[in-house]
Amino acid sequence: MSEAILGVDPGLGNFGLVIVNKENLDILEFHCLQTKKGKSRLAAEDVFLRGQQLTRNINDIIEPYDIGIVCAESFSYPRNSAASAKMAISWGIICALTEQLKIPLVMDSPQAIKKTLTGTSKASKEDVQMALTQKGYKLPKMAKAKLEHPSDALSSILACQHTQIFRACIN
């Protein structure tokens, strides 16, 4: 079982998930997990079923690894209640996962993550992806809309490694 770090970019429709080797931060897994709106009569039931699907997908991917820490961009507050409910489901999955595995969650702000990777807190998604490439990461070929989520998950790992909590957990 590989000692690893999990980076996430939570979302119900597109959930970025990256696993890196604890020792050298090499990418072991790089995914954009997607759930689609179903045909359920109740919107709340649909969101619940999508959350269950996402949980199963995450557990299947992380199962072979000894995850010691989860890194993420800090929670942001969406503009409407439907988006907030979907975001809450995805964060609930992360909360349950960290409790189940008895591991910490380390977060950094979106601005701090951009600044760590690019030198400016106003960097675009493309700037962040270019910075990852310049750091030697070979990002897989995938649609632009899908690439941004695991790229954000990887970025959160690289930025969070500078936090005191991360360093305490890894050492």
C-alpha positions as semicolon CSV with decimal commas, in nm:
position;residue;x (nm);y (nm);z (nm)
1;M;0,000;0,000;0,000
2;S;0,149;0,334;-0,107
3;E;0,169;0,619;0,144
4;A;-0,014;0,898;-0,032
5;I;-0,173;1,241;-0,020
6;L;-0,522;1,306;-0,152
7;G;-0,605;1,637;-0,317
8;V;-0,967;1,724;-0,388
9;D;-1,164;1,991;-0,567
10;P;-1,513;1,917;-0,435
11;G;-1,819;1,951;-0,653
12;L;-2,121;1,734;-0,720
13;G;-2,116;1,753;-1,099
14;N;-1,736;1,762;-1,136
15;F;-1,518;1,644;-0,849
16;G;-1,142;1,675;-0,893
17;L;-0,941;1,399;-0,727
18;V;-0,565;1,355;-0,732
19;I;-0,349;1,115;-0,535
20;V;0,025;1,178;-0,512
21;N;0,308;0,978;-0,361
22;K;0,393;1,114;-0,017
23;E;0,769;1,101;-0,077
24;N;0,811;1,269;-0,416
25;L;0,463;1,407;-0,497
26;D;0,447;1,205;-0,820
27;I;0,091;1,169;-0,951
28;L;-0,060;0,827;-0,884
29;E;-0,423;0,910;-0,974
30;F;-0,568;1,208;-1,166
31;H;-0,946;1,213;-1,211
32;C;-1,246;1,433;-1,276
33;L;-1,535;1,234;-1,132
34;Q;-1,863;1,336;-1,289
35;T;-2,222;1,282;-1,190
36;K;-2,513;1,370;-1,412
37;K;-2,855;1,493;-1,314
38;G;-3,091;1,196;-1,305
39;K;-3,455;1,152;-1,384
40;S;-3,570;1,146;-1,024
41;R;-3,899;1,318;-0,956
42;L;-3,751;1,497;-0,655
43;A;-3,445;1,719;-0,690
44;A;-3,337;1,636;-0,334
45;E;-3,346;1,263;-0,410
46;D;-3,140;1,319;-0,726
47;V;-2,873;1,512;-0,534
48;F;-2,866;1,239;-0,268
49;L;-2,823;0,961;-0,527
50;R;-2,545;1,155;-0,701
51;G;-2,371;1,197;-0,364
52;Q;-2,389;0,821;-0,308
53;Q;-2,244;0,756;-0,655
54;L;-1,962;1,002;-0,592
55;T;-1,884;0,842;-0,255
56;R;-1,859;0,496;-0,414
57;N;-1,634;0,628;-0,693
58;I;-1,401;0,803;-0,447
59;N;-1,378;0,496;-0,222
60;D;-1,299;0,271;-0,522
61;I;-1,011;0,498;-0,628
62;I;-0,854;0,556;-0,285
63;E;-0,890;0,197;-0,160
64;P;-0,541;0,077;-0,268
65;Y;-0,365;0,372;-0,103
66;D;-0,265;0,460;0,252
67;I;-0,399;0,818;0,248
68;G;-0,246;1,022;0,529
69;I;-0,388;1,368;0,460
70;V;-0,645;1,542;0,241
71;C;-0,577;1,882;0,083
72;A;-0,838;2,114;-0,065
73;E;-0,910;2,469;-0,163
74;S;-1,107;2,626;0,120
75;F;-1,485;2,623;0,100
76;S;-1,650;2,902;-0,093
77;Y;-2,011;3,007;-0,075
78;P;-2,205;2,971;-0,401
79;R;-2,448;3,237;-0,513
80;N;-2,771;3,035;-0,496
81;S;-2,931;2,774;-0,274
82;A;-2,927;2,491;-0,532
83;A;-2,552;2,531;-0,585
84;S;-2,500;2,556;-0,207
85;A;-2,687;2,229;-0,150
86;K;-2,477;2,047;-0,411
87;M;-2,155;2,190;-0,270
88;A;-2,263;2,090;0,081
89;I;-2,314;1,730;-0,032
90;S;-1,962;1,713;-0,178
91;W;-1,808;1,866;0,134
92;G;-2,010;1,624;0,347
93;I;-1,846;1,339;0,156
94;I;-1,502;1,484;0,236
95;C;-1,596;1,531;0,602
96;A;-1,713;1,169;0,627
97;L;-1,404;1,044;0,444
98;T;-1,161;1,222;0,676
99;E;-1,352;1,093;0,979
100;Q;-1,363;0,738;0,841
101;L;-0,988;0,736;0,768
102;K;-0,902;0,938;1,081
103;I;-0,694;1,183;0,878
104;P;-0,676;1,563;0,872
105;L;-0,806;1,800;0,608
106;V;-0,573;2,088;0,523
107;M;-0,711;2,383;0,329
108;D;-0,573;2,698;0,174
109;S;-0,755;2,990;0,016
110;P;-0,795;3,008;-0,362
111;Q;-0,581;3,323;-0,367
112;A;-0,302;3,162;-0,163
113;I;-0,300;2,855;-0,388
114;K;-0,273;3,070;-0,702
115;K;0,001;3,282;-0,545
116;T;0,200;2,977;-0,435
117;L;0,191;2,825;-0,782
118;T;0,214;3,131;-1,008
119;G;0,338;3,417;-0,793
120;T;0,010;3,610;-0,825
121;S;-0,324;3,566;-0,650
122;K;-0,509;3,672;-0,964
123;A;-0,391;3,386;-1,187
124;S;-0,634;3,219;-1,427
125;K;-0,705;2,844;-1,440
126;E;-0,481;2,826;-1,746
127;D;-0,199;3,006;-1,559
128;V;-0,223;2,751;-1,278
129;Q;-0,216;2,460;-1,523
130;M;0,086;2,610;-1,697
131;A;0,261;2,643;-1,360
132;L;0,192;2,275;-1,289
133;T;0,345;2,184;-1,624
134;Q;0,648;2,403;-1,552
135;K;0,693;2,216;-1,223
136;G;0,727;1,895;-1,426
137;Y;0,376;1,755;-1,400
138;K;0,246;1,595;-1,718
139;L;-0,125;1,669;-1,712
140;P;-0,332;1,414;-1,904
141;K;-0,513;1,511;-2,220
142;M;-0,877;1,575;-2,135
143;A;-1,144;1,831;-2,209
144;K;-1,065;2,175;-2,067
145;A;-1,375;2,169;-1,845
146;K;-1,266;1,837;-1,694
147;L;-0,894;1,922;-1,662
148;E;-0,948;2,220;-1,433
149;H;-1,088;2,014;-1,143
150;P;-0,805;1,764;-1,090
151;S;-0,557;2,045;-1,168
152;D;-0,711;2,243;-0,881
153;A;-0,687;1,934;-0,658
154;L;-0,316;1,894;-0,741
155;S;-0,260;2,266;-0,686
156;S;-0,413;2,242;-0,340
157;I;-0,161;1,972;-0,245
158;L;0,133;2,182;-0,365
159;A;0,008;2,493;-0,183
160;C;-0,097;2,317;0,137
161;Q;0,244;2,155;0,181
162;H;0,365;2,494;0,303
163;T;0,116;2,499;0,592
164;Q;0,211;2,410;0,946
165;I;-0,061;2,143;0,972
166;F;0,057;1,969;0,654
167;R;0,420;1,965;0,767
168;A;0,322;1,829;1,108
169;C;0,119;1,547;0,951
170;I;0,379;1,447;0,693
171;N;0,683;1,448;0,923
